[in-house]
Amino acid sequence: MTSLTDLSKLSGYSKATVSRALSGNGYVSPEARTIIQDLANELDYTPNAIAQELAAGTTKNIGVVLPYVKHPFFSQILEGILDKSFETGYKIVILPSNYDQNLELQYLEQLRKKAFEALIFTSRKISEETVLKYQKYGPIILCHKPKTKTISASYAEREIGYRDAFKWLKKKLYKYRFSIFTL
């Protein structure tokens, strides 16, 4: 696979000039740009996405911590996250946890080491105190209502929904006896 260094050596231009010519950023003479682009096409040069992310200082990765991947509740959350991520150019990395606190701590450590731009926790295993400690390394979003307002969260007010559903059922099914159970 042809690298930026290879193009630099073969074209006689510096790596910086080759990079600017291929990215379209910064000044490069029209003659140099043509030579470099023709050579890149001839050698089937493909930019290294990981190198580009490193140079930009961003991974465009968001980790989604899921206790169970196949559970319909978590699948639905994941589907919504995936829809939005495609629109914004972010990649989603699914991080299964099986409610294992040590595994979830490892994911937080990966956030600290910049493997992810952000983490979304659908699991409730990790403590909010731990989340608060790791927030300085990147955004962490919980999918349940946190006790503190300093943690970002996206969640449905299920209690209100349950109450509304119960009222509707009571109104429509007044002659039947029923119970509602939640997990």
GROMACS elastic network, one bead per residue, 0.5 to 0.9 nm:
[ bonds ]
;  ai    aj funct       b0    kb
    1    43     6  0.85757   500
    1    44     6  0.82091   500
    1    45     6  0.72842   500
    1    46     6  0.80500   500
    2     5     6  0.81811   500
    2     6     6  0.60750   500
    2     7     6  0.72663   500
    2    40     6  0.83506   500
    2    43     6  0.66881   500
    2    44     6  0.73148   500
    2    45     6  0.54322   500
    2    46     6  0.74128   500
    2    47     6  0.89469   500
    3     6     6  0.50754   500
    3     7     6  0.64467   500
    3     8     6  0.86523   500
    3    45     6  0.69701   500
    3    46     6  0.79129   500
    3    47     6  0.76832   500
    3    48     6  0.81529   500
    4     7     6  0.51303   500
    4     8     6  0.61779   500
    4     9     6  0.87697   500
    4    15     6  0.65218   500
    4    18     6  0.71325   500
    4    19     6  0.72232   500
    4    45     6  0.82032   500
    4    47     6  0.78443   500
    4    48     6  0.89939   500
    5     9     6  0.62660   500
    5    10     6  0.86224   500
    5    14     6  0.85576   500
    5    15     6  0.62188   500
    5    18     6  0.87704   500
    6     9     6  0.52461   500
    6    10     6  0.61122   500
    6    11     6  0.84233   500
    7    10     6  0.51812   500
    7    11     6  0.58019   500
    7    12     6  0.81404   500
    7    13     6  0.81768   500
    7    15     6  0.78671   500
    7    18     6  0.71279   500
    7    36     6  0.73700   500
    7    39     6  0.72539   500
    7    40     6  0.69102   500
    7    43     6  0.86598   500
    7    45     6  0.84048   500
    8    11     6  0.53503   500
    8    12     6  0.57680   500
    8    13     6  0.52050   500
    8    14     6  0.54901   500
    8    15     6  0.52185   500
    8    16     6  0.85999   500
    8    17     6  0.81866   500
    8    18     6  0.61599   500
    8    19     6  0.89193   500
    8    36     6  0.84473   500
    9    12     6  0.53200   500
    9    13     6  0.70111   500
    9    14     6  0.78309   500
    9    15     6  0.84036   500
   10    13     6  0.80881   500
   10    39     6  0.82846   500
   11    14     6  0.85337   500
   11    18     6  0.84216   500
   11    32     6  0.88175   500
   11    35     6  0.72860   500
   11    36     6  0.64298   500
   11    39     6  0.74170   500
   13    16     6  0.81642   500
   13    17     6  0.61779   500
   13    18     6  0.64515   500
   13    32     6  0.80937   500
   13    36     6  0.83562   500
   14    17     6  0.52017   500
   14    18     6  0.62505   500
   14    19     6  0.85551   500
   15    18     6  0.50297   500
   15    19     6  0.59763   500
   15    20     6  0.85517   500
   16    19     6  0.50801   500
   16    20     6  0.61827   500
   16    21     6  0.85704   500
   17    20     6  0.51206   500
   17    21     6  0.60396   500
   17    22     6  0.86053   500
   17    26     6  0.88004   500
   17    27     6  0.83903   500
   17    28     6  0.66784   500
   17    32     6  0.84360   500
   17    33     6  0.86315   500
   18    21     6  0.50828   500
   18    22     6  0.61987   500
   18    23     6  0.85480   500
   18    28     6  0.86760   500
   18    32     6  0.85664   500
   18    33     6  0.79276   500
   18    36     6  0.64738   500
   18    37     6  0.86515   500
   19    22     6  0.53200   500
   19    23     6  0.60355   500
   19    24     6  0.82837   500
   19    25     6  0.83014   500
   20    23     6  0.51928   500
   20    24     6  0.56161   500
   20    25     6  0.51389   500
   20    26     6  0.57309   500
   20    27     6  0.71201   500
   20    28     6  0.67960   500
   20    33     6  0.85726   500
   21    24     6  0.54007   500
   21    25     6  0.71711   500
   21    26     6  0.79446   500
   21    27     6  0.79330   500
   21    28     6  0.59943   500
   21    29     6  0.86156   500
   21    30     6  0.89852   500
   21    32     6  0.76007   500
   21    33     6  0.50532   500
   21    34     6  0.83507   500
   21    36     6  0.68271   500
   21    37     6  0.72229   500
   22    25     6  0.80730   500
   22    33     6  0.75751   500
   22    36     6  0.75062   500
   22    37     6  0.65291   500
   22    40     6  0.83761   500
   23    26     6  0.85340   500
   24    27     6  0.81530   500
   24    28     6  0.84267   500
   24    33     6  0.88602   500
   25    28     6  0.86024   500
   28    31     6  0.82289   500
   28    32     6  0.64644   500
   28    33     6  0.61034   500
   29    32     6  0.52873   500
   29    33     6  0.61367   500
   29    34     6  0.86671   500
   30    33     6  0.50746   500
   30    34     6  0.61894   500
   30    35     6  0.87038   500
   31    34     6  0.52892   500
   31    35     6  0.63322   500
   31    36     6  0.87086   500
   32    35     6  0.51403   500
   32    36     6  0.60739   500
   32    37     6  0.84604   500
   33    36     6  0.52441   500
   33    37     6  0.59695   500
   33    38     6  0.84100   500
   34    37     6  0.52153   500
   34    38     6  0.59324   500
   34    39     6  0.84427   500
   35    38     6  0.52954   500
   35    39     6  0.61681   500
   35    40     6  0.86050   500
   36    39     6  0.51447   500
   36    40     6  0.60768   500
   36    41     6  0.86202   500
   37    41     6  0.61325   500
   37    42     6  0.85081   500
   38    41     6  0.51316   500
   38    42     6  0.60708   500
   38    43     6  0.86273   500
   39    43     6  0.61118   500
   39    44     6  0.83573   500
   39    45     6  0.83494   500
   40    43     6  0.52666   500
   40    44     6  0.58870   500
   40    46     6  0.81018   500
   41    45     6  0.62370   500
   41    46     6  0.89735   500
   42    45     6  0.78022   500
   46    49     6  0.87976   500
   47    50     6  0.88584   500
   47    51     6  0.80499   500
   47    52     6  0.76152   500
   48    51     6  0.52791   500
   48    52     6  0.62961   500
   48    53     6  0.87710   500
   49    52     6  0.50253   500
   49    53     6  0.62024   500
   49    54     6  0.86325   500
   50    53     6  0.50640   500
   50    54     6  0.61794   500
   50    55     6  0.85965   500
   50    59     6  0.78481   500
   51    54     6  0.50286   500
   51    55     6  0.61133   500
   51    56     6  0.85355   500
   52    55     6  0.50818   500
   52    56     6  0.61005   500
   52    57     6  0.84487   500
   52    58     6  0.87375   500
   53    56     6  0.50273   500
   53    57     6  0.58960   500
   53    58     6  0.52248   500
   53    59     6  0.53596   500
   53    60     6  0.78102   500
   54    58     6  0.63628   500
   54    59     6  0.72382   500
   55    58     6  0.79364   500
   56    59     6  0.83473   500
   58    61     6  0.82477   500
   58   114     6  0.81589   500
   58   115     6  0.89942   500
   58   116     6  0.84587   500
   58   117     6  0.70993   500
   59    62     6  0.85252   500
   59    90     6  0.85472   500
   59    91     6  0.86138   500
   59   114     6  0.78102   500
   59   115     6  0.69311   500
   59   116     6  0.64458   500
   59   117     6  0.65054   500
   60    89     6  0.72689   500
   60    91     6  0.59811   500
   60    92     6  0.85603   500
   60   116     6  0.72833   500
   60   117     6  0.62218   500
   60   118     6  0.89451   500
   61    90     6  0.58546   500
   61    92     6  0.58305   500
   61    93     6  0.66607   500
   61   115     6  0.73699   500
   61   117     6  0.56669   500
   61   118     6  0.73474   500
   61   119     6  0.89834   500
   62    85     6  0.86447   500
   62    90     6  0.68789   500
   62    91     6  0.61754   500
   62    92     6  0.50367   500
   62    93     6  0.60421   500
   62    94     6  0.86280   500
   62   115     6  0.88145   500
   62   116     6  0.53926   500
   62   117     6  0.56373   500
   62   118     6  0.50430   500
   62   119     6  0.57266   500
   62   120     6  0.75004   500
   63    91     6  0.85473   500
   63    92     6  0.59276   500
   63    94     6  0.60251   500
   63    95     6  0.63600   500
   63   107     6  0.80603   500
   63   111     6  0.85122   500
   63   115     6  0.88646   500
   63   116     6  0.62034   500
   63   117     6  0.79804   500
   63   118     6  0.63806   500
   63   120     6  0.62416   500
   63   121     6  0.84712   500
   64    78     6  0.78572   500
   64    81     6  0.87024   500
   64    92     6  0.69170   500
   64    93     6  0.61584   500
   64    94     6  0.51536   500
   64    95     6  0.56446   500
   64    96     6  0.81706   500
   64   118     6  0.86587   500
   64   119     6  0.57942   500
   64   121     6  0.60919   500
   64   122     6  0.74298   500
   65    93     6  0.86419   500
   65    94     6  0.64277   500
   65    96     6  0.58114   500
   65    97     6  0.64532   500
   65   104     6  0.74500   500
   65   107     6  0.80327   500
   65   119     6  0.72328   500
   65   120     6  0.60764   500
   65   122     6  0.59696   500
   65   123     6  0.66648   500
   66    69     6  0.60965   500
   66    74     6  0.68665   500
   66    78     6  0.86224   500
   66    94     6  0.71544   500
   66    95     6  0.60612   500
   66    97     6  0.59131   500
   66    98     6  0.74316   500
   66    99     6  0.82424   500
   66   120     6  0.87070   500
   66   121     6  0.68520   500
   66   122     6  0.55185   500
   66   123     6  0.59903   500
   67    71     6  0.87818   500
   67    74     6  0.81029   500
   67    95     6  0.84325   500
   67    96     6  0.56718   500
   67    99     6  0.52027   500
   67   100     6  0.81215   500
   67   122     6  0.71736   500
   67   123     6  0.56155   500
   67   124     6  0.87865   500
   67   125     6  0.88762   500
   68    71     6  0.56728   500
   68    74     6  0.69417   500
   68    75     6  0.85798   500
   68    96     6  0.64982   500
   68    97     6  0.72680   500
   68    98     6  0.59601   500
   68    99     6  0.83195   500
   68   123     6  0.89041   500
   69    72     6  0.83119   500
   69    74     6  0.65165   500
   69    75     6  0.63978   500
   69    78     6  0.87619   500
   69    94     6  0.83571   500
   69    95     6  0.89131   500
   69    96     6  0.67326   500
   69    98     6  0.89949   500
   70    73     6  0.86619   500
   70    74     6  0.74007   500
   70    75     6  0.64112   500
   71    74     6  0.55330   500
   71    75     6  0.60412   500
   71    76     6  0.86834   500
   72    76     6  0.60905   500
   72    77     6  0.87051   500
   73    76     6  0.53859   500
   73    77     6  0.66036   500
   73    78     6  0.88377   500
   74    77     6  0.50635   500
   74    78     6  0.60968   500
   74    79     6  0.85553   500
   74   122     6  0.73217   500
   75    78     6  0.50162   500
   75    79     6  0.61012   500
   75    80     6  0.87872   500
   76    79     6  0.50825   500
   76    80     6  0.65153   500
   76    81     6  0.88071   500
   77    80     6  0.53372   500
   77    81     6  0.63839   500
   77    82     6  0.87314   500
   77   122     6  0.82563   500
   77   143     6  0.88026   500
   78    81     6  0.50368   500
   78    82     6  0.60572   500
   78    83     6  0.85998   500
   78    94     6  0.87415   500
   79    82     6  0.51126   500
   79    83     6  0.62190   500
   79    84     6  0.88457   500
   80    83     6  0.51906   500
   80    84     6  0.65149   500
   80    85     6  0.86742   500
   81    84     6  0.53909   500
   81    85     6  0.60850   500
   81    86     6  0.87991   500
   81    92     6  0.81069   500
   82    85     6  0.50219   500
   82    86     6  0.62892   500
   82    87     6  0.88067   500
   82    90     6  0.89263   500
   82    91     6  0.82666   500
   82    92     6  0.68143   500
   83    86     6  0.56506   500
   83    87     6  0.68192   500
   84    87     6  0.52089   500
   84    88     6  0.64852   500
   84    89     6  0.87707   500
   84    90     6  0.85610   500
   85    88     6  0.51868   500
   85    89     6  0.59685   500
   85    91     6  0.64342   500
   85    92     6  0.70488   500
   86    89     6  0.52828   500
   86    90     6  0.62806   500
   86    91     6  0.73804   500
   86    92     6  0.89421   500
   87    90     6  0.79479   500
   93   116     6  0.86779   500
   95   104     6  0.85824   500
   95   107     6  0.77232   500
   96    99     6  0.85095   500
   96   103     6  0.85642   500
   96   104     6  0.87485   500
   97   100     6  0.53903   500
   97   101     6  0.77347   500
   97   102     6  0.88317   500
   97   103     6  0.60144   500
   97   104     6  0.62621   500
   97   123     6  0.79748   500
   98   101     6  0.87624   500
   98   103     6  0.86246   500
   98   123     6  0.86331   500
   99   102     6  0.89880   500
   99   103     6  0.82242   500
   99   104     6  0.78487   500
   99   123     6  0.66132   500
   99   124     6  0.77377   500
   99   125     6  0.56881   500
   99   126     6  0.84119   500
  100   103     6  0.53667   500
  100   104     6  0.63758   500
  100   105     6  0.87939   500
  100   125     6  0.72360   500
  100   126     6  0.86545   500
  101   104     6  0.50141   500
  101   105     6  0.61698   500
  101   106     6  0.86878   500
  101   125     6  0.59835   500
  101   126     6  0.58808   500
  101   127     6  0.89188   500
  102   105     6  0.50302   500
  102   106     6  0.63435   500
  102   107     6  0.88452   500
  102   126     6  0.88868   500
  103   106     6  0.50310   500
  103   107     6  0.65063   500
  103   108     6  0.88524   500
  104   107     6  0.50676   500
  104   108     6  0.64249   500
  104   109     6  0.87272   500
  104   121     6  0.89545   500
  104   123     6  0.89285   500
  104   125     6  0.80552   500
  104   126     6  0.67571   500
  105   109     6  0.62258   500
  105   110     6  0.86647   500
  105   126     6  0.76246   500
  105   130     6  0.85141   500
  106   110     6  0.62899   500
  106   111     6  0.87581   500
  107   111     6  0.64248   500
  107   112     6  0.87541   500
  107   119     6  0.82244   500
  108   112     6  0.63611   500
  108   113     6  0.87393   500
  108   119     6  0.78173   500
  108   131     6  0.82104   500
  108   134     6  0.67625   500
  108   137     6  0.88633   500
  109   113     6  0.62585   500
  109   114     6  0.86957   500
  109   115     6  0.88945   500
  109   134     6  0.82088   500
  110   114     6  0.62708   500
  110   115     6  0.53092   500
  110   116     6  0.68080   500
  111   114     6  0.50277   500
  111   115     6  0.56014   500
  111   116     6  0.51115   500
  111   117     6  0.69510   500
  111   118     6  0.67957   500
  111   119     6  0.72405   500
  111   134     6  0.80680   500
  111   137     6  0.64112   500
  111   138     6  0.67374   500
  112   115     6  0.76495   500
  112   116     6  0.82696   500
  112   134     6  0.71278   500
  112   135     6  0.89863   500
  112   136     6  0.83697   500
  112   137     6  0.50641   500
  112   138     6  0.74627   500
  113   116     6  0.80185   500
  113   137     6  0.81433   500
  114   117     6  0.65596   500
  114   118     6  0.88674   500
  114   137     6  0.77139   500
  114   138     6  0.82747   500
  115   118     6  0.89862   500
  116   119     6  0.70029   500
  116   138     6  0.81386   500
  117   137     6  0.86954   500
  117   138     6  0.61616   500
  117   139     6  0.73025   500
  118   137     6  0.85552   500
  118   138     6  0.54194   500
  118   140     6  0.57835   500
  118   141     6  0.79578   500
  119   138     6  0.77975   500
  119   139     6  0.65139   500
  119   141     6  0.63621   500
  119   142     6  0.86193   500
  120   123     6  0.89942   500
  120   139     6  0.83948   500
  120   140     6  0.57749   500
  120   142     6  0.59211   500
  120   143     6  0.73582   500
  120   153     6  0.88579   500
  121   124     6  0.74694   500
  121   126     6  0.86835   500
  121   140     6  0.73787   500
  121   141     6  0.61318   500
  121   143     6  0.61172   500
  121   144     6  0.86862   500
  122   141     6  0.86429   500
  122   142     6  0.62557   500
  122   144     6  0.74023   500
  123   126     6  0.73779   500
  123   142     6  0.80194   500
  123   143     6  0.76555   500
  123   144     6  0.85744   500
  124   127     6  0.74607   500
  124   128     6  0.89246   500
  124   142     6  0.82476   500
  124   143     6  0.84397   500
  124   144     6  0.77109   500
  126   129     6  0.84880   500
  126   130     6  0.68152   500
  126   131     6  0.73042   500
  127   130     6  0.52950   500
  127   131     6  0.64992   500
  127   132     6  0.88198   500
  128   132     6  0.61380   500
  128   133     6  0.87132   500
  128   146     6  0.73607   500
  128   147     6  0.78730   500
  128   148     6  0.81443   500
  128   151     6  0.80139   500
  129   132     6  0.51400   500
  129   133     6  0.65046   500
  130   133     6  0.51714   500
  130   134     6  0.65527   500
  130   135     6  0.88558   500
  131   134     6  0.52786   500
  131   135     6  0.61737   500
  131   140     6  0.72261   500
  131   151     6  0.77919   500
  132   135     6  0.53320   500
  132   136     6  0.79619   500
  132   140     6  0.88190   500
  132   150     6  0.79180   500
  132   151     6  0.70271   500
  133   136     6  0.69882   500
  133   137     6  0.87797   500
  134   137     6  0.57099   500
  134   138     6  0.74135   500
  134   139     6  0.87037   500
  134   140     6  0.80426   500
  135   138     6  0.54744   500
  135   139     6  0.58804   500
  135   140     6  0.61563   500
  135   151     6  0.82016   500
  136   139     6  0.77487   500
  137   140     6  0.89543   500
  139   152     6  0.78685   500
  140   151     6  0.74672   500
  140   152     6  0.66530   500
  140   153     6  0.82698   500
  141   144     6  0.89939   500
  141   151     6  0.70895   500
  141   154     6  0.70025   500
  142   145     6  0.74118   500
  142   146     6  0.73925   500
  142   151     6  0.75746   500
  142   152     6  0.63721   500
  142   154     6  0.63429   500
  142   155     6  0.78502   500
  143   146     6  0.87253   500
  143   152     6  0.89490   500
  143   153     6  0.56766   500
  143   154     6  0.51011   500
  143   155     6  0.50725   500
  143   156     6  0.84075   500
  144   153     6  0.64200   500
  144   154     6  0.66389   500
  144   155     6  0.51212   500
  144   156     6  0.77060   500
  145   148     6  0.86364   500
  145   153     6  0.64520   500
  145   154     6  0.76036   500
  145   155     6  0.64007   500
  145   156     6  0.84397   500
  145   157     6  0.83970   500
  146   149     6  0.69142   500
  146   150     6  0.86594   500
  146   151     6  0.67351   500
  146   152     6  0.81045   500
  146   153     6  0.70477   500
  147   150     6  0.89870   500
  147   151     6  0.85382   500
  148   151     6  0.63029   500
  149   152     6  0.73444   500
  149   153     6  0.88388   500
  155   158     6  0.84500   500
  156   159     6  0.86782   500
  156   160     6  0.89536   500
  156   161     6  0.84180   500
  157   160     6  0.57324   500
  157   161     6  0.66107   500
  157   162     6  0.89307   500
  158   162     6  0.59862   500
  158   163     6  0.84731   500
  159   162     6  0.50697   500
  159   163     6  0.61450   500
  159   164     6  0.86220   500
  160   163     6  0.50754   500
  160   164     6  0.61660   500
  160   165     6  0.85552   500
  161   164     6  0.51414   500
  161   165     6  0.60648   500
  161   166     6  0.84940   500
  162   165     6  0.50625   500
  162   166     6  0.60337   500
  162   167     6  0.86012   500
  162   180     6  0.86082   500
  163   166     6  0.50885   500
  163   167     6  0.62315   500
  163   168     6  0.86726   500
  164   167     6  0.51290   500
  164   168     6  0.62105   500
  164   169     6  0.86042   500
  165   168     6  0.51121   500
  165   169     6  0.60669   500
  165   170     6  0.84482   500
  166   169     6  0.50879   500
  166   170     6  0.59592   500
  166   171     6  0.84898   500
  166   180     6  0.78321   500
  167   170     6  0.50754   500
  167   171     6  0.61327   500
  167   172     6  0.86294   500
  168   171     6  0.51127   500
  168   172     6  0.61102   500
  168   173     6  0.82660   500
  169   172     6  0.51082   500
  169   173     6  0.54616   500
  169   174     6  0.74716   500
  169   178     6  0.89929   500
  170   173     6  0.53394   500
  170   174     6  0.50913   500
  170   175     6  0.85903   500
  170   176     6  0.85856   500
  170   178     6  0.89211   500
  171   174     6  0.56136   500
  172   175     6  0.85160   500
  173   176     6  0.55309   500
  173   177     6  0.80609   500
  173   178     6  0.87885   500
  174   177     6  0.76882   500
